[in-house]
Amino acid sequence: MAAEVLAQGGARVTVYDAMPSAGRKFLMAGRGGLNLTHSEPLPQFFARYREAAPKLKDAIEAFPPDALRAWSEALGEPTFVGSSGRVFPKAFKASPLLRAWLRRLDAAGVRFAFRHRWTGWDEQGRLRFQTADGMLAIATKATVLALGGASWPRLGSDGAWIDYLAARGVAISKLRPANSGFTVAWSDVFRDRFEGQPLKGVALTIGAHTVRGEAMITRSGIEGGAIYALSSELREAVLSVGQARLTIALRPDLDVAMLTTRLSGTRGKQSLANFLRKAAQVSPVGIGLMQEAAIASGRPLASFSPADLAELINGIPVQLTGVAPIARAISTAGGVTFGEIDEDFMIHKLPGVFAAGEMLDWEAPTGGYLLQASFATGAAAGRGVLAWLAKS
């Protein structure tokens, strides 16, 4: 996005990419449908960025969700709002939008140099790149760094840039997994039976934070949209004390009294699992979670009274023992701190060098917020470069 803004402003632009082709992570983001942004009102939208919201506010207001949707439509990819408020291109995939974007950048004179891995600066302040033909040094009038975090490193964002900026005195908050899964010590029986099974319509809680949505049981733990929405709180708890207690409500629309009434009927010859499934509409994987909790408590689930079962259905404790590796996270938290950049996203200690996207110190849940802030900060950095060049 910075390249497009710069080209529109009359600058001569070259995009250096370590990968063999453009937009590898953009394509990965659209693998299950390209969630460009979200349709919720801006006050709620900004709240998704937590502590970083005041730092991102101006950039997103200058390039808000409606502008991103208009940008996509101008490229021949109109958008629609899904039932959850998320915004997608009608083609749903990322590849048609990326191809149209690259054609427009090419027509604007933007040049791409692939298989060029940035390795910092040389003694003359030129950008250094490792290429197939050896080291290359490039002098620039201005530079926009959009190097990503450290998730999905095989797509190019491996966090290697941290050392180069830290060597120049730039303060960087440690990169941490965001929108990631967590590890749980499931029993072998539960793991083998329910790996890959979804938990639908549940409410997940840690402390004062509750999110409703879906999650997925994995062989090593749990992940999914509702988990990602709580990943900051869950991650910080795990990193600070070594574990986090997640509470799962399987039937959040029913209170304990209603569930107790349903479970007080005669069970007859039904198995407990069948009774829970019919009387309280608890899914098999939910019953499995209840069994895991009962085992951990030292009591067989069959000994629970109707009131105890009702309490457990909407209060299953799950102990998270670790965070999934950053390489498998959807995004990362941490990066160049906002105190290191000015209002135009230029790094104070490196005049003429700007930073944008996920390499900055912010995080957000999935739902379109990640791409929106990446586009918006890229556009802001592009405008910053034009202002810098006009003054230079």
C-alpha positions as CSV (number, residue, x, y, z in Angstrom):
1,M,0.0,0.0,0.0
2,A,2.9,2.3,0.7
3,A,4.2,1.7,-2.8
4,E,0.8,2.6,-4.3
5,V,0.6,5.8,-2.4
6,L,4.1,6.8,-3.3
7,A,3.6,6.0,-7.0
8,Q,0.4,8.0,-7.1
9,G,2.4,10.8,-5.6
10,G,5.0,10.7,-8.4
11,A,7.8,8.9,-6.6
12,R,9.9,6.2,-8.3
13,V,9.3,3.0,-6.3
14,T,11.0,-0.3,-6.1
15,V,9.6,-3.1,-3.8
16,Y,12.3,-5.5,-2.6
17,D,10.9,-8.9,-1.5
18,A,12.8,-11.8,-0.1
19,M,10.4,-14.2,-1.6
20,P,10.2,-15.4,-5.2
21,S,6.8,-13.7,-5.7
22,A,4.7,-11.0,-4.2
23,G,2.0,-11.3,-1.5
24,R,2.8,-14.7,-0.1
25,K,1.3,-13.9,3.3
26,F,-1.6,-12.0,1.8
27,L,-2.5,-15.2,-0.2
28,M,-2.2,-17.2,3.0
29,A,-4.5,-14.8,4.8
30,G,-7.1,-15.5,2.1
31,R,-6.8,-19.2,2.1
32,G,-10.1,-19.7,3.9
33,G,-11.6,-16.5,2.5
34,L,-10.0,-13.1,2.5
35,N,-11.4,-11.1,5.4
36,L,-10.3,-7.6,4.4
37,T,-11.9,-5.6,7.2
38,H,-14.9,-5.4,9.4
39,S,-18.2,-3.4,9.1
40,E,-18.7,-2.5,12.8
41,P,-18.7,1.2,13.8
42,L,-15.3,2.8,14.2
43,P,-15.5,3.3,18.0
44,Q,-15.9,-0.5,18.5
45,F,-13.4,-1.1,15.7
46,F,-10.7,1.0,17.4
47,A,-11.2,-0.9,20.7
48,R,-10.0,-4.1,19.0
49,Y,-6.5,-2.6,19.0
50,R,-6.4,-2.3,22.8
51,E,-3.5,-0.1,24.0
52,A,-2.3,0.6,20.5
53,A,-5.7,2.1,19.4
54,P,-4.6,5.8,20.0
55,K,-1.5,5.2,18.0
56,L,-3.3,3.7,15.1
57,K,-6.4,5.9,15.1
58,D,-5.2,8.6,12.8
59,A,-3.9,6.2,10.2
60,I,-7.2,4.2,10.2
61,E,-9.3,7.3,10.1
62,A,-7.3,8.4,7.1
63,F,-7.9,5.0,5.4
64,P,-10.9,3.5,7.1
65,P,-12.8,0.3,6.3
66,D,-15.0,2.0,3.7
67,A,-11.9,3.3,1.9
68,L,-10.5,-0.2,1.9
69,R,-13.7,-1.6,0.4
70,A,-13.7,1.2,-2.2
71,W,-10.1,0.4,-3.1
72,S,-11.0,-3.3,-3.6
73,E,-14.0,-2.4,-5.8
74,A,-11.8,-0.1,-7.9
75,L,-9.6,-3.1,-8.6
76,G,-12.6,-5.0,-9.9
77,E,-13.3,-6.9,-6.6
78,P,-16.5,-5.6,-4.9
79,T,-17.0,-6.7,-1.3
80,F,-19.8,-8.0,0.8
81,V,-20.6,-8.1,4.5
82,G,-20.9,-11.5,6.0
83,S,-23.3,-12.5,8.8
84,S,-20.7,-11.8,11.4
85,G,-20.0,-8.3,10.1
86,R,-16.8,-9.3,8.5
87,V,-16.0,-7.9,5.0
88,F,-14.9,-10.2,2.1
89,P,-14.4,-9.7,-1.6
90,K,-17.2,-11.3,-3.6
91,A,-14.7,-13.6,-5.2
92,F,-13.8,-14.6,-1.6
93,K,-10.2,-15.5,-2.5
94,A,-7.1,-13.3,-2.3
95,S,-5.6,-14.2,-5.6
96,P,-7.9,-12.3,-8.0
97,L,-7.5,-9.1,-5.9
98,L,-3.7,-9.6,-5.7
99,R,-3.4,-10.1,-9.4
100,A,-5.4,-6.9,-10.1
101,W,-3.4,-5.0,-7.6
102,L,-0.1,-6.0,-9.1
103,R,-1.3,-5.1,-12.6
104,R,-2.2,-1.6,-11.3
105,L,1.2,-1.2,-9.5
106,D,3.0,-2.3,-12.7
107,A,1.0,0.2,-14.7
108,A,2.0,2.9,-12.2
109,G,5.7,2.1,-12.7
110,V,6.3,0.3,-9.5
111,R,9.2,-2.2,-9.9
112,F,9.5,-5.4,-8.0
113,A,12.8,-7.1,-7.2
114,F,12.3,-10.6,-5.8
115,R,14.7,-12.9,-3.9
116,H,16.2,-9.8,-2.3
117,R,16.6,-10.4,1.4
118,W,17.3,-7.2,3.4
119,T,20.3,-7.5,5.7
120,G,20.6,-4.0,7.1
121,W,22.8,-1.1,6.0
122,D,26.4,-0.8,4.8
123,E,28.9,1.7,6.0
124,Q,27.6,4.3,3.5
125,G,24.0,3.9,4.8
126,R,22.9,2.0,1.7
127,L,20.4,-0.8,2.0
128,R,22.1,-4.3,1.8
129,F,20.4,-7.2,0.2
130,Q,21.4,-10.8,-0.1
131,T,20.6,-12.0,-3.6
132,A,21.3,-15.1,-5.7
133,D,24.2,-13.1,-7.3
134,G,25.7,-12.1,-4.0
135,M,25.4,-8.9,-1.8
136,L,23.8,-5.8,-3.3
137,A,23.9,-2.3,-1.9
138,I,21.2,0.2,-2.9
139,A,21.2,3.9,-2.1
140,T,17.7,5.4,-1.5
141,K,16.1,8.7,-0.8
142,A,13.7,7.1,1.6
143,T,12.8,3.6,2.7
144,V,9.6,2.0,4.0
145,L,10.2,-1.2,6.0
146,A,7.2,-3.5,6.0
147,L,8.8,-6.7,7.2
148,G,6.1,-8.3,9.2
149,G,6.4,-10.0,12.5
150,A,7.6,-13.6,13.0
151,S,4.6,-15.7,12.2
152,W,4.6,-18.0,9.2
153,P,8.4,-17.4,8.6
154,R,8.4,-19.6,5.5
155,L,6.4,-16.9,3.8
156,G,9.1,-14.3,4.5
157,S,8.4,-12.6,7.8
158,D,11.0,-14.2,10.1
159,G,11.8,-11.3,12.4
160,A,15.4,-11.2,11.3
161,W,15.0,-7.4,11.0
162,I,15.0,-7.0,14.8
163,D,18.8,-7.3,15.0
164,Y,19.4,-4.7,12.3
165,L,17.1,-2.1,13.9
166,A,18.2,-2.9,17.5
167,A,21.8,-2.3,16.4
168,R,20.8,1.2,15.4
169,G,19.3,1.8,18.9
170,V,15.7,1.3,17.9
171,A,13.5,0.0,20.8
172,I,11.6,-3.1,20.0
173,S,9.1,-4.9,22.1
174,K,9.7,-8.6,22.1
175,L,7.7,-10.5,19.5
176,R,5.1,-12.9,20.9
177,P,2.5,-15.1,19.3
178,A,-0.9,-13.5,18.7
179,N,-4.0,-15.2,17.5
180,S,-2.4,-18.4,18.4
181,G,-3.5,-21.8,19.8
182,F,-2.6,-23.0,23.3
183,T,-1.5,-26.3,24.6
184,V,-3.6,-28.5,27.0
185,A,-2.6,-31.8,28.6
186,W,-5.6,-33.8,27.2
187,S,-6.0,-37.4,28.2
188,D,-5.1,-39.9,25.4
189,V,-8.7,-41.0,25.1
190,F,-10.0,-37.4,24.7
191,R,-7.2,-36.5,22.3
192,D,-7.6,-39.5,20.0
193,R,-11.4,-39.2,19.9
194,F,-11.9,-35.4,19.6
195,E,-8.9,-34.0,17.7
196,G,-10.2,-31.7,15.0
197,Q,-13.7,-31.4,16.6
198,P,-15.3,-28.0,16.8
199,L,-16.9,-26.4,19.8
200,K,-19.8,-24.3,18.5
201,G,-21.7,-21.5,20.2
202,V,-19.6,-21.6,23.3
203,A,-18.6,-18.8,25.7
204,L,-14.9,-18.7,26.7
205,T,-13.8,-16.8,29.8
206,I,-10.5,-15.8,31.4
207,G,-10.8,-13.4,34.3
208,A,-13.2,-10.6,33.4
209,H,-12.9,-11.2,29.7
210,T,-15.6,-13.4,27.9
211,V,-15.9,-14.1,24.2
212,R,-18.6,-16.1,22.4
213,G,-17.9,-18.0,19.3
214,E,-16.2,-21.2,18.2
215,A,-13.1,-23.1,19.1
216,M,-11.4,-26.2,17.8
217,I,-9.8,-29.1,19.7
218,T,-6.3,-29.9,18.5
219,R,-4.1,-32.9,19.3
220,S,-2.0,-30.6,21.5
221,G,-4.6,-28.2,22.8
222,I,-7.2,-25.7,21.6
223,E,-7.4,-23.0,19.0
224,G,-10.0,-21.1,16.9
225,G,-11.7,-17.7,16.6
226,A,-12.9,-17.4,20.2
227,I,-9.5,-18.5,21.5
228,Y,-7.7,-15.9,19.2
229,A,-10.0,-13.2,20.6
230,L,-8.7,-13.9,24.1
231,S,-5.1,-14.8,23.0
232,S,-3.6,-11.6,24.5
233,E,-5.0,-12.3,28.0
234,L,-4.3,-16.1,27.8
235,R,-0.8,-15.6,26.5
236,E,0.2,-13.1,29.2
237,A,-1.2,-15.4,31.9
238,V,0.8,-18.3,30.6
239,L,4.0,-16.3,30.1
240,S,3.7,-14.8,33.6
241,V,2.7,-17.8,35.8
242,G,3.2,-20.7,33.4
243,Q,-0.5,-21.5,32.9
244,A,-3.9,-20.0,32.4
245,R,-7.3,-21.2,33.5
246,L,-9.9,-21.0,30.7
247,T,-13.5,-21.5,31.5
248,I,-15.8,-22.9,28.8
249,A,-19.6,-22.5,28.9
250,L,-21.2,-25.1,26.5
251,R,-24.7,-23.7,26.7
252,P,-24.3,-20.0,27.5
253,D,-27.9,-19.1,26.6
254,L,-29.2,-21.3,29.5
255,D,-28.6,-20.5,33.1
256,V,-27.9,-23.0,35.8
257,A,-31.5,-23.2,37.0
258,M,-32.8,-24.0,33.6
259,L,-30.1,-26.6,33.0
260,T,-30.8,-28.1,36.4
261,T,-34.5,-28.5,35.6
262,R,-33.7,-30.2,32.3
263,L,-31.3,-32.5,34.0
264,S,-33.6,-33.4,36.8
265,G,-35.8,-35.7,34.7
266,T,-35.6,-39.4,34.8
267,R,-32.6,-40.8,33.0
268,G,-33.9,-44.4,32.8
269,K,-31.7,-46.8,30.9
270,Q,-30.0,-44.1,28.9
271,S,-26.2,-43.7,29.2
272,L,-25.1,-40.4,30.8
273,A,-23.8,-39.2,27.5
274,N,-27.1,-39.8,25.7
275,F,-29.0,-38.2,28.6
276,L,-26.7,-35.0,28.4
277,R,-27.0,-34.9,24.7
278,K,-30.8,-35.1,24.7
279,A,-31.7,-33.2,27.8
280,A,-29.2,-30.4,27.6
281,Q,-28.1,-30.6,23.9
282,V,-24.5,-31.0,24.8
283,S,-22.4,-32.2,21.9
284,P,-20.1,-35.3,22.2
285,V,-17.0,-33.2,22.3
286,G,-18.6,-31.1,25.1
287,I,-19.4,-34.2,27.0
288,G,-15.8,-35.3,26.5
289,L,-14.7,-31.9,28.1
290,M,-17.0,-32.6,31.0
291,Q,-15.4,-36.0,31.4
292,E,-11.9,-34.4,31.4
293,A,-12.9,-32.0,34.1
294,A,-14.5,-34.7,36.2
295,I,-11.3,-36.8,36.0
296,A,-9.2,-33.8,37.0
297,S,-11.5,-33.3,40.0
298,G,-11.2,-36.9,41.1
299,R,-14.9,-37.6,40.8
300,P,-16.6,-39.7,38.2
301,L,-19.0,-37.7,36.1
302,A,-21.8,-40.2,36.8
303,S,-21.7,-39.2,40.5
304,F,-22.6,-35.5,39.7
305,S,-26.0,-34.3,40.8
306,P,-28.2,-32.5,38.2
307,A,-27.2,-29.2,39.8
308,D,-23.5,-30.2,39.6
309,L,-23.8,-31.2,36.0
310,A,-25.6,-27.9,35.3
311,E,-22.7,-25.9,36.9
312,L,-20.1,-27.9,35.0
313,I,-21.8,-27.5,31.6
314,N,-21.3,-23.7,31.8
315,G,-18.2,-23.7,33.9
316,I,-15.7,-26.3,32.5
317,P,-12.2,-25.4,33.6
318,V,-9.5,-26.0,31.1
319,Q,-5.8,-25.6,32.2
320,L,-3.7,-24.1,29.4
321,T,-0.1,-25.1,29.8
322,G,1.7,-23.3,27.0
323,V,1.4,-21.1,23.9
324,A,1.7,-22.5,20.4
325,P,5.0,-21.6,18.7
326,I,5.1,-18.2,17.1
327,A,5.9,-19.7,13.7
328,R,2.3,-21.2,13.8
329,A,0.6,-18.1,15.1
330,I,-1.6,-16.1,12.7
331,S,0.1,-12.9,13.7
332,T,2.5,-11.5,16.3
333,A,2.4,-9.0,19.1
334,G,5.4,-6.7,19.8
335,G,7.6,-4.9,17.4
336,V,9.0,-1.4,16.9
337,T,7.5,0.6,19.8
338,F,5.4,3.6,18.9
339,G,7.7,5.9,20.8
340,E,10.3,5.2,18.2
341,I,8.3,6.6,15.3
342,D,6.8,10.1,14.6
343,E,3.2,10.9,13.4
344,D,4.3,10.0,9.8
345,F,5.6,6.6,10.8
346,M,9.3,7.7,10.4
347,I,11.7,6.2,12.8
348,H,13.2,9.0,14.9
349,K,16.7,7.6,15.0
350,L,16.7,6.8,11.3
351,P,15.7,9.8,9.3
352,G,14.1,8.8,6.0
353,V,13.3,5.3,7.2
354,F,9.6,4.5,7.8
355,A,8.0,1.4,9.3
356,A,4.5,0.0,8.7
357,G,2.3,-3.0,9.3
358,E,2.8,-5.9,11.6
359,M,6.4,-5.0,12.5
360,L,5.0,-2.2,14.7
361,D,4.0,-2.9,18.3
362,W,0.3,-3.6,18.1
363,E,-2.0,-6.7,17.9
364,A,-5.6,-7.3,17.1
365,P,-7.9,-10.3,16.8
366,T,-8.9,-11.9,13.5
367,G,-11.9,-10.5,11.8
368,G,-10.4,-8.0,9.4
369,Y,-8.5,-5.9,11.9
370,L,-5.1,-7.2,11.0
371,L,-5.3,-6.4,7.3
372,Q,-7.1,-3.1,7.9
373,A,-4.3,-1.8,10.2
374,S,-1.6,-3.1,7.8
375,F,-3.2,-1.3,4.9
376,A,-3.8,1.9,6.8
377,T,-0.2,2.1,8.3
378,G,1.2,1.3,4.9
379,A,-0.7,4.2,3.3
380,A,0.3,6.5,6.2
381,A,3.9,5.6,5.8
382,G,3.6,6.3,2.0
383,R,2.1,9.7,2.8
384,G,4.9,10.3,5.3
385,V,7.6,9.5,2.7
386,L,6.0,12.0,0.2
387,A,6.0,14.7,2.9
388,W,9.7,13.9,3.8
389,L,10.7,14.0,0.1
390,A,9.0,17.3,-0.3
391,K,11.0,18.8,2.6
392,S,14.3,17.2,1.6
